Amino acid sequence: MSERKPAQQINGELSLDQLDAAAGGLTVGPITYEDGILAIGIKGVIGIFVGAGCIGGWVGGTGIAYCPG
């Protein structure tokens, strides 16, 4: 029988698909809508998003947003 480890001792990462499944939201092809934010693009590649008073985009793992106000 294996010994159970407390959560803080478990190492690992979620893939983007696993994170999306856990977070919920609606995804149709390259379009995702969640918590008032609309994103259009390919995860981890390139895309744009608008919502929550911001507009921005991402290329690879780097994102930038402009939130006036």
N, C-alpha and C positions, 0 to 999 in steps of 0.2 A: 504494500500500500504506500502511495506517495504522500509526502508531508506537504500540507497546504502552507503557502507563504502568504504573509500579509500583503495587501495591495501595494504598499510602498516599496516592497522588495521585488515586485514583478517588473521586468524590463521588457519593453516592446513598443511598437508604434502602430497606429491604425493607418491603413491605406486611405486614400481620399474617398474611395467608394464605401469603405466601412464607416468612415466619419459621416458621410452623407446619410447613410442608412440609419445611423444612431441619432442624427440631428433632425431627421424628417425633411419637410419641404417637398416641393414639386419639381421634378426634372422631366423635361421633354426634349430629347435630343441634346443640342448644345445650349438649351435655355433652362435656367434654374430660377425658381422664385421661392424665397424663404424669408420670413420675418420682415416683409416690406422691401426686400432688396431683390432686384432683377439682375441676373448675370447672364451674359451671352458669350460663350467661348468654349474652349477645350481646356479642361482642368490640367494645370501644370504646363500648359503650352502658351496660350494667348487668349485674351478676352477682355470684356468691359463689364462694368456693373454700375447701376444707378439705384438710389434709394436711401432712405434715412438721412436725407439732406446732403448726400454725397454723390459724386461721380468719380469713377476711377477705372483702372484697368490693371492687368497683370501680363507679364511675359516671363515664362518659366516659373521660378519660385519667387519672383520679385513683383510686388504690387505697389501701386501709388494711388492715392485718393485726394480729391479736392472737396473740402467740406466748408463752404462759405457760411458765415454766420457767427 
